[in-house]
Amino acid sequence: MQRLISILRREREKAHLTQNDLALRMNCSRDTIARIETGRQVINLDQLLGYIRICQINPNVILKAFEPEKPAEFAFMLRMHNVHYITDQTRQQFADWYSACEKSRTNEHIIIRELPDLKYDESQDPRHSGEHHAIVTRANWNLGSVPIQDPVSLISDLGIFIQGADLGNNDLFALTGKRNDSNQYGMIINTNSAITIERQRFSIFHELAHLIAHRDDFSIDYNETGKGRSKDPREIYADAFAGAFLVPQDELERFIQIANARSPLNLGSWILEAKRYFGVSYQTILLRLKSIGYFKNDRQFGIIFGKLRKIYGSNEPNPITTPLSFINTPDWPDTIVFKLSS
């Protein structure tokens, strides 16, 4: 039944229909669709035929749900600097964690929000697209422009498995994967002590950006992203999305007005206040200021960035010290050796 549920939900999303859209066309409530897609209600024949007709599902796709299940294989959404960080052991650990999450999920789990269907257009500037999609997503979820207090809960509300684990002191800030032929996503955030809480929060929304725009790109084999000017445009998109989602322009401009009224010449000081207010790194604040046109030109931005970089380097001034609140999976398998965050 779980395979059938995953297929129905995936095909509905492929048809660009929300749960509410489908409910209206099936003449039922959104709650009915939500219950079917979370396994809290057994689908009847009329409802199944409704899915097939409205979402234009090939019946052969439905029949696959009743075929003998093949050995589980996991794919990951990963474009990273050093692909060797994903070892066979890490893959197996992720698979064990994901399976434990599936078993522990109760029938009472309710998906509060849905991922918006926003496609990545390679012909557009990735930074502009990322920022625009962040604005649209916030609007779809009625989040206004206030800072995000609990990113873990927001991801959980989407029905996505999320956990913090020590993945090592490297460039692997997060790992998002799923079982093949499933639309159930799982997200592991690297909570290694060398990675700041600000970076962890940013990584959550970087991964969210990929799920929103690149959800069909899961693969067993990964491509390297490159760095600097050679960075994959999709990574640039995800960075821009995360920055704009965590630091909305309206709220940043309001913060600037208040800060300038209080201390117009002390830019460095209020940048540190802003980073704590929005829960991001000082570099993210600088990049958002550049994006909204705060600096007169690139040279002014470079001077400010250089000064702060010289003072703080790779360290995070005025850092967040409260760890993200992850809920450990019940009956955590002994085979998993991730070092769980507290």
Secondary structure, DSSP 8 states (H G I E B T S, - for coil): -HHHHHHHHHHHHHTT--HHHHHHHHTS-HHHHHHHHTTSS---HHHHHHHHHHTT--HHHHHGGGS------EEEE-EES-GGGS-HHHHHHHHHHHHHHHHH--TT-------------TTS-HHHHHHHHHHHHHHHTT-TTS--S-HHHHHHTTT-EEEEEE--SSS--EEEEEETT---EEEEEE--TTS-HHHHHHHHHHHHHHHHHHTT--BSS-EE--SGGGS-HHHHHHHHHHHHHHS-HHHHHHHHHHHHHH-TT-HHHHHHHHHHHHTS-HHHHHHHHHHTT-SSSHHHHHHHHHHHHHHHTTS-SS---S-------TT--TT---EE--
